[in-house]
Amino acid sequence: MTAQEKFSELVRFIYKCDDIAVAFSGGTNSSLLLCAAQEAHGKNIWALTANAAFFTQEELYHVHEVLDDYKLNDARIPVYILQEEKIVQNREERCKTCRRLLSEGLAKAAGGLGAAVLLDGRTNEKPGCVDSREITADIACRSPFVELGFGKRDIY
């Protein structure tokens, strides 16, 4: 399957989802996902970026620049991860805890903005910072790359 055919498959997948938000980090996976979401739904989507202690102002500025180019609805969602003892104490489960907090924060915000589905850019090969498997919110969370069997090579 060509790169264009894979992208078209991704767009068709996203088109079937109504009222979507995309967990957007500014990285390759979430950028491709956001591009496909815009292709599928036009400007009728939300791009949500977590604003947490582990992200530098430079990273957040880069994300803001990219989103300005897209001209979409976007929001920076504050997530207070340093209030969680497992993270502050640098325990072994800190990464999983951080992913859960980021995921729950974005899912709650997406639902509050009227989205029915939150899409994340996780692949089977790469867990990513947002992992819809960790979410207990009242919103459908989907990982299109996982569901379509996309790997890193497909995305790059």
Phi, psi and chi 1 to 4 in degrees:
 res  aa     phi    psi   chi1   chi2   chi3   chi4
   1 MET       -  134.1 -172.9 -179.6  -67.6      -
   2 THR   -75.0  165.5   68.5      -      -      -
   3 ALA   -60.0  -40.8      -      -      -      -
   4 GLN   -64.8  -39.7 -176.6   58.4   49.3      -
   5 GLU   -65.3  -39.1  -70.5  168.8  -27.0      -
   6 LYS   -66.0  -41.9  -72.0  178.6 -177.5 -177.4
   7 PHE   -63.4  -42.4 -177.7   75.4      -      -
   8 SER   -61.5  -39.1  -64.5      -      -      -
   9 GLU   -62.9  -40.8 -178.9 -179.0   20.9      -
  10 LEU   -63.9  -44.0  179.3   61.4      -      -
  11 VAL   -61.7  -43.3  170.1      -      -      -
  12 ARG   -62.2  -41.2  -77.8 -169.1  -59.0  -82.3
  13 PHE   -58.8  -49.4  176.5   95.3      -      -
  14 ILE   -68.7  -35.2  -65.0  170.4      -      -
  15 TYR   -57.7  -32.7 -177.9   77.5      -      -
  16 LYS   -73.9  -12.7  -65.4  175.2 -173.8  175.3
  17 CYS   -93.0  133.0  -59.9      -      -      -
  18 ASP   -99.5  149.3  -68.9  -34.1      -      -
  19 ASP    48.9   72.1  -58.2  -40.3      -      -
  20 ILE  -103.7  155.5   63.8  167.8      -      -
  21 ALA  -128.5  149.0      -      -      -      -
  22 VAL  -116.6  127.1  174.5      -      -      -
  23 ALA   -71.8  110.3      -      -      -      -
  24 PHE  -115.5  118.9 -175.3   71.8      -      -
  25 SER  -102.7  -16.9   67.9      -      -      -
  26 GLY    94.3   -4.1      -      -      -      -
  27 GLY   -80.9 -179.6      -      -      -      -
  28 THR   -61.2  -48.2  -56.2      -      -      -
  29 ASN   -62.2  -51.3  -69.1   22.8      -      -
  30 SER   -70.7  -27.1   65.3      -      -      -
  31 SER   -68.1  -43.7  -67.1      -      -      -
  32 LEU   -63.7  -42.3  179.0   61.8      -      -
  33 LEU   -61.9  -43.3 -169.4   58.9      -      -
  34 LEU   -65.9  -39.7 -172.3   60.7      -      -
  35 CYS   -61.8  -44.9 -177.2      -      -      -
  36 ALA   -66.7  -38.1      -      -      -      -
  37 ALA   -64.5  -39.8      -      -      -      -
  38 GLN   -67.0  -38.4 -173.7  175.1   14.2      -
  39 GLU   -61.9  -39.1 -178.7   80.9   18.4      -
  40 ALA   -78.0  -37.7      -      -      -      -
  41 HIS  -126.1    9.0  -69.7  -77.1      -      -
  42 GLY    64.4 -140.5      -      -      -      -
  43 LYS   -89.7   10.9  -55.1 -128.2 -177.3  -99.8
  44 ASN   -89.6   40.8 -133.1    3.0      -      -
  45 ILE  -135.8  165.1   57.3  175.3      -      -
  46 TRP  -112.1  136.1  -80.1   94.2      -      -
  47 ALA  -107.9  115.9      -      -      -      -
  48 LEU  -112.0  129.1  -55.6 -179.7      -      -
  49 THR  -120.0  129.5  -58.2      -      -      -
  50 ALA   -73.6  135.2      -      -      -      -
  51 ASN  -110.7   98.1 -175.1   -6.7      -      -
  52 ALA  -130.3  164.9      -      -      -      -
  53 ALA   -58.6  -26.2      -      -      -      -
  54 PHE   -84.6   -3.3  -65.4  157.1      -      -
  55 PHE  -101.8  130.6  -57.6  118.1      -      -
  56 THR   -76.6  159.8   67.2      -      -      -
  57 GLN   -62.4  -32.6  -70.5  -55.2  -51.9      -
  58 GLU   -63.0  -44.1 -176.0  177.3  -23.3      -
  59 GLU   -61.9  -45.3  -71.9  172.3  -48.8      -
  60 LEU   -66.2  -35.7  -66.3  172.6      -      -
  61 TYR   -63.8  -43.5  178.8   77.2      -      -
  62 HIS   -59.3  -45.2  170.1   70.2      -      -
  63 VAL   -59.8  -43.7  167.1      -      -      -
  64 HIS   -61.4  -40.7 -178.4   71.6      -      -
  65 GLU   -61.6  -45.7  -79.0 -174.0  -45.1      -
  66 VAL   -62.2  -45.9  171.2      -      -      -
  67 LEU   -66.2  -32.9  -70.4  174.2      -      -
  68 ASP   -60.5  -36.4  -79.7   -9.2      -      -
  69 ASP   -66.3  -35.4  -70.2  -17.4      -      -
  70 TYR   -74.8  -27.1  -81.5  102.4      -      -
  71 LYS    57.3   47.1  -54.1  -78.5 -171.1 -100.1
  72 LEU  -108.9  170.8  -59.8  171.2      -      -
  73 ASN   -69.1  126.2  -61.3  -44.0      -      -
  74 ASP  -142.1  156.5   67.3  -82.4      -      -
  75 ALA  -148.9  144.5      -      -      -      -
  76 ARG  -100.1  123.7  -81.9   87.7  178.7  153.6
  77 ILE  -105.9  116.5  -50.4  -56.4      -      -
  78 PRO   -69.4  131.1   19.1  -24.0      -      -
  79 VAL  -129.6  119.6 -179.3      -      -      -
  80 TYR   -93.7   75.2  -56.7  100.3      -      -
  81 ILE   -74.7  -23.5   55.9  178.2      -      -
  82 LEU   -79.0    1.2  -68.9  179.2      -      -
  83 GLN   -88.1   -4.5  -67.1  177.7   -7.4      -
  84 GLU   -94.2  121.5  175.8   64.8   46.5      -
  85 GLU   -57.7  -38.8  -78.3  -59.7  -47.5      -
  86 LYS   -60.6  -29.9  -70.3  176.9 -175.7  173.3
  87 ILE   -83.9  -46.4  -67.5  172.9      -      -
  88 VAL   -59.9  -40.0  173.5      -      -      -
  89 GLN   -82.2    0.1  -66.7  175.6   -0.6      -
  90 ASN    58.2   39.8 -156.5   25.4      -      -
  91 ARG   -71.5  164.8  -68.6 -172.6  177.6  163.5
  92 GLU   -57.1  -36.1 -171.0  173.6  -49.4      -
  93 GLU   -86.3   14.6   63.3  -88.4   10.0      -
  94 ARG   -61.4  -38.5   70.0 -170.6  175.6  -79.4
  95 CYS   -66.1  -45.0  -69.1      -      -      -
  96 LYS   -63.2  -41.0 -177.0  176.5  179.2  179.2
  97 THR   -64.3  -43.2  -58.8      -      -      -
  98 CYS   -62.1  -45.8 -175.4      -      -      -
  99 ARG   -58.5  -42.5  -93.0 -166.1  -60.9  -81.8
 100 ARG   -63.2  -45.6  179.8 -176.0   51.1   79.1
 101 LEU   -64.3  -44.3  -68.0  170.8      -      -
 102 LEU   -63.4  -44.1  -67.7  171.5      -      -
 103 SER   -63.3  -46.9  -60.5      -      -      -
 104 GLU   -64.4  -40.1  -73.7  177.4   -6.7      -
 105 GLY   -62.2  -44.7      -      -      -      -
 106 LEU   -69.6  -39.4  -68.3  177.8      -      -
 107 ALA   -64.6  -43.0      -      -      -      -
 108 LYS   -62.5  -43.6 -177.0  177.2  178.7 -178.4
 109 ALA   -64.1  -42.8      -      -      -      -
 110 ALA   -59.8  -46.2      -      -      -      -
 111 GLY   -61.4  -40.6      -      -      -      -
 112 GLY   -65.5  -24.8      -      -      -      -
 113 LEU   -91.2    2.9  -68.0  167.5      -      -
 114 GLY    94.5    5.2      -      -      -      -
 115 ALA   -76.9  145.7      -      -      -      -
 116 ALA  -100.1  -19.9      -      -      -      -
 117 VAL  -137.3  134.7  178.8      -      -      -
 118 LEU  -109.3  124.8  176.1   64.4      -      -
 119 LEU  -101.2  135.8  -56.1  176.6      -      -
 120 ASP  -119.4  159.7   73.1   52.4      -      -
 121 GLY   -96.0   21.0      -      -      -      -
 122 ARG   -67.9  146.9 -179.2  174.5   57.1   83.5
 123 THR  -119.8  169.6   67.1      -      -      -
 124 ASN   -64.1  -26.0  -78.5  -30.2      -      -
 125 GLU   -85.5  -19.9  -59.7  165.8    3.6      -
 126 LYS  -139.8  117.9 -179.6 -179.5  172.0 -169.3
 127 PRO   -66.4  -35.2   17.2  -23.5      -      -
 128 GLY    73.0  167.4      -      -      -      -
 129 CYS   -80.1  -27.5  -75.0      -      -      -
 130 VAL  -109.5  129.5  175.0      -      -      -
 131 ASP  -136.0  106.0 -173.6  -17.3      -      -
 132 SER   -62.2  -16.2   58.7      -      -      -
 133 ARG   -67.9  -19.2  -64.4  174.2  -62.8 -174.8
 134 GLU   -89.4   -5.3  -59.6  -68.9  -30.5      -
 135 ILE   -89.6  136.3  -62.6  175.2      -      -
 136 THR  -116.5   20.5   57.7      -      -      -
 137 ALA   -82.3  168.2      -      -      -      -
 138 ASP   -87.9   52.5  -66.3  -28.9      -      -
 139 ILE  -144.0  143.5 -177.6  170.5      -      -
 140 ALA   -73.1  133.8      -      -      -      -
 141 CYS  -120.8  128.6  -61.2      -      -      -
 142 ARG  -131.4  148.7  -46.9 -102.5  -31.1 -112.4
 143 SER  -119.1   88.0  -59.9      -      -      -
 144 PRO   -54.8  -39.2  -23.9   33.0      -      -
 145 PHE   -65.4  -38.4  -62.4  135.9      -      -
 146 VAL   -67.4  -48.3  171.4      -      -      -
 147 GLU   -63.8  -30.8  -67.2 -175.8   45.6      -
 148 LEU   -93.2   -3.7  -65.3  171.2      -      -
 149 GLY    76.5   24.9      -      -      -      -
 150 PHE   -76.2  138.1  -77.6   35.0      -      -
 151 GLY  -110.4 -177.8      -      -      -      -
 152 LYS   -56.2  -42.6  -71.7 -178.3 -157.1  175.8
 153 ARG   -61.8  -37.2  -63.1 -176.7   87.1 -171.8
 154 ASP   -65.6  -37.0  -61.4  -47.9      -      -
 155 ILE   -76.2  -44.0  -67.3  166.1      -      -
 156 TYR   -73.6      -  -64.1  136.8      -      -
